Amino acid sequence: MTRRLLRRIFRERRRGVMISKAKHGYSLIELIATMAMASILAAIAVPSWNKLLPSYQLDSSVRQFQSELHNIKMRAATENVGFKLVYASGATAYTIQRDSTVLVTKPLPEGVVVANAGTISFSPRGTASANRIRVQSSDGKCKQVVVSPTGRVRICKPSDCNDEC
């Protein structure tokens, strides 16, 4: 290449760089329009989120009970000792006991209460005292955790809070 051609290419590149540097940033109007759109979307989303929150809390508490029951079933078999999960009507927490000694008391998510009182115990052989835990959210929806005598733990959703499923 000739020297003249190289100089021309170099000058064009410098101009291109200078032009691209001058076009960075956003205008005030663009920022205001973006903020207005974001606030409209937030105004639409917040009420919908508030309607969904109680059902998420109910699902979380039912999964928490199911997980705890599986855990104490395995611990009873492993440690060769009986375990119990004790819950009271209207309570927002439950206790786990080992040989009638309280190990821990665990809270439920906010806005969720236990609708019935009872005890579920697991023997070292893996069998259980059949029972069910009824859990109710602040918006009146219910779910149940059902434990069979064989130790099977399942979640169900009754048509009414007082019904069994």
Number of C-alpha atoms within 10 A of each C-alpha: 5 6 7 9 10 10 11 11 10 12 12 11 12 11 11 11 11 11 11 9 10 8 8 8 7 8 8 9 9 10 10 11 10 11 12 12 11 11 11 10 11 11 11 10 11 10 10 10 10 10 11 10 15 21 20 12 19 25 18 15 23 24 15 14 20 19 13 14 24 14 12 22 25 18 19 22 17 12 10 13 14 21 29 25 20 18 21 17 14 14 16 18 16 17 17 22 17 18 12 10 11 14 12 10 13 11 13 20 18 13 15 28 23 24 21 16 14 14 17 20 25 27 20 17 16 20 18 22 16 17 16 21 25 25 27 25 23 15 13 12 17 26 25 24 20 20 22 14 13 13 21 15 20 14 18 14 15 15 12 12 17 11 11 14 15
